[in-house]
Amino acid sequence: MSSNKNLMSENLKAEIAKELGVYDVVKRDGGWENVSSKQCGSMVAKAIEIANRSV
């Protein structure tokens, strides 16, 4: 089974993070590792919403 960790582009992740107010954590800490699981879940839900709108 192949592992694809880059399912979302960095630009899309940044756009969603900015919209949800999470991007400050990413900028302050220099990466995504300190974004909480709850915030990541919200980002995934938003990405799914965006994908569904584009279909």
N, C-alpha and C positions, 0 to 999 in steps of 0.2 A: 504494500500500500504506500503510495506516494504522499509525502507531507508537503503541503503548499501553505506556507505561513503568510504569503502576501496575496490574500484573496481580495483585499481592498488596496487601492493605490494610496500612497502617502498623501496625495492631494485630497482625495475623498475623505480619508481619516481626519486630516486637518480641518477640512470644511465642516464636517459633522461635529468635531470636538469644539470648534469655535461656536457653532450654533447652540451646543448644549452647555457651553461655559466650562469645558474641561481643558481647553487648549492652554490655559494659564499654567496648569500643573505640568503639562508636557514641556512647555518652554522653560519654566522655572527649574525643573529637575533634569532637563536634557534628554528626555525619552519617555516612552510609553509605560515603562515598568512600574511607575508609581501611581498610575491611574487605577482606581479601585475597580473591583469586579462588577459592582453595581453600575458604575459609569461606563465600563466596557459593554455591559449588557444593553444599556441605553443606546450606545453608539451602534451596536449590531441591530437593534430594533429599528433605529432610524435608517440605517443602510438598507434593511429589508423593505421598509416603507418606500424609500427612494426607488429601489429596484422594481417594486410592484407598480409604481406610477409610470415607469418607463416602458413597461411591457404592453 
